[in-house]
Amino acid sequence: MLYTEKSDAELIGAYLGGRERALEILIHRYKDKVYTSIYMIVKDKYIAEDIFQETFLKVVKTIRDGRYAEQGKFLPWVVRVAHNLCMDHFRRTSAQMPITLSDGNDISHLFVCEETAGDRIERMQTHKSIRQLVEALPEDQREVVVLRMYADLSFKEISELTGVSINTALGRMRYALINMRKMISAKQLVLR
C-alpha cells in the first residue's frame, strides 16, 4: 500500500518505525487546512507561517515523545495545537494584529482546473469578498466560521476546542451566517 493511501494512524506508526517519508505525507495531507485556519485567525502571512511551523514542530515532538494518543482525530488535534499557539501569540502581543488582505494567501490553489484569466480574476474577487466578510464578523463568530469552513471541524470538535457547548457553537455559526447575509445585502455583493 502506498503511503498516500494509509490512514493517519498508519502514517504515525510508520514514522515512529523510522520512516520519515510517512511524516512528510501526513503534514502535506493537512498543511492547507491548518495554514488557512491559522491565517484566518492571525490575518498576517508571516505570523501565520511562523505559527504553522511552530505547530508542526510541536506535533512532531509530541509524536516522537510518544505522547500522542491516536483516536482517529489527528486533524482536530493539530488544529487545536495551532489554535492554542495563535491564542498564545495574541496573549504575548496583547493586541490584535491589523487585518491584512494579501492575495498571496488566497486558497484558490486548492481549486485546480482549466480557467480563463477572467474566471481567475472573478474567483479571486469572490475569495477576497468572502475573506472580508469573515474578517468583519465578531471574533467569536469568526472563530467558529474559520474552524468549520477552513479547518473542516465538526461542531462537536469546535465546541471542545473553544470550550463552549455545541449549541453555542451552532448559534455562533447561525449568527455569523445571518450577519454575512446582511453584509452581502448591504454591500450589494454578488458572490459566484
Order of alpha helices (4+ residues) and beta strands (2+ residues): alpha-alpha-alpha-alpha-alpha-alpha-alpha-alpha
